[in-house]
Amino acid sequence: QVQVVESGGGLVQPGGSLRLSCDVSGTFFTAWDMAWYRQAPGKQRELVAFIETDVITNYTNAVKGRFTISRPGGGNTVYLQMTSLRPDDTAVYYCNAGILVRELDPRRDFWGQGTQGTVSS
């Protein structure tokens, strides 16, 4: 079993910051890559930031320079530091982990339950 649990959402004023955390636990060979997605009301879920091991990262254009994804030591915890937040960043934020359950298994996606981030004055 693999569990993905997010935390750290909340309400913040425009220009403020939030830090999201995601812990992956259970029995598996390795978490190959991890990512944050978000889904705003009435919109499709979109990729926000991606990290492979602890150094290869990618961001959607809307958050470049404002959000930072990190994964200390390439372990099973990933963070999303969000700064200069805007009302259009309001969404449910989901953590995604690309897991190899056993060494030779294909990569599988596991998702958390989501955490709400609201930017409003």
URZITA-V26259 format. One record per backbone hydrogen bond with DSSP energy under -1.0 kcal/mol. NH is the residue of the N-H (numbers start at 1). CO is the residue of the C=O. E is the energy in kcal/mol with one decimal. If there is no record, write none. Layout:
BEGIN
nh:NH co:CO e:E
nh:NH co:CO e:E
END
This chain:
BEGIN
nh:3 co:25 e:-2.8
nh:5 co:23 e:-2.3
nh:7 co:21 e:-2.1
nh:10 co:116 e:-1.1
nh:12 co:118 e:-2.5
nh:15 co:85 e:-3.4
nh:16 co:13 e:-2.3
nh:18 co:82 e:-2.1
nh:20 co:80 e:-2.6
nh:21 co:7 e:-2.9
nh:22 co:78 e:-1.6
nh:23 co:5 e:-2.4
nh:24 co:76 e:-2.6
nh:25 co:3 e:-2.5
nh:27 co:1 e:-1.7
nh:29 co:100 e:-1.6
nh:30 co:100 e:-1.6
nh:32 co:98 e:-2.3
nh:33 co:98 e:-1.1
nh:34 co:51 e:-2.7
nh:35 co:96 e:-2.5
nh:36 co:49 e:-2.6
nh:37 co:94 e:-2.9
nh:38 co:46 e:-2.3
nh:39 co:92 e:-2.0
nh:43 co:40 e:-2.3
nh:46 co:38 e:-2.9
nh:48 co:36 e:-3.0
nh:49 co:36 e:-1.7
nh:50 co:58 e:-2.5
nh:51 co:34 e:-2.9
nh:52 co:56 e:-2.7
nh:53 co:32 e:-1.2
nh:55 co:52 e:-1.1
nh:56 co:52 e:-1.7
nh:58 co:50 e:-1.8
nh:60 co:48 e:-2.4
nh:63 co:60 e:-1.8
nh:66 co:63 e:-2.3
nh:67 co:63 e:-2.3
nh:68 co:81 e:-2.4
nh:70 co:79 e:-1.8
nh:74 co:71 e:-2.4
nh:75 co:72 e:-1.8
nh:78 co:22 e:-2.3
nh:79 co:70 e:-2.6
nh:80 co:20 e:-2.2
nh:81 co:68 e:-2.9
nh:82 co:18 e:-3.2
nh:83 co:66 e:-1.7
nh:85 co:16 e:-2.2
nh:89 co:86 e:-2.2
nh:90 co:87 e:-1.7
nh:91 co:117 e:-2.2
nh:92 co:39 e:-2.3
nh:93 co:115 e:-3.2
nh:94 co:37 e:-2.5
nh:96 co:35 e:-2.9
nh:97 co:110 e:-2.6
nh:98 co:33 e:-3.2
nh:99 co:108 e:-3.2
nh:100 co:30 e:-2.8
nh:105 co:102 e:-1.9
nh:108 co:99 e:-2.4
nh:110 co:97 e:-2.0
nh:112 co:95 e:-2.0
nh:115 co:93 e:-2.0
nh:117 co:91 e:-2.8
nh:118 co:10 e:-3.0
nh:120 co:12 e:-2.1
END
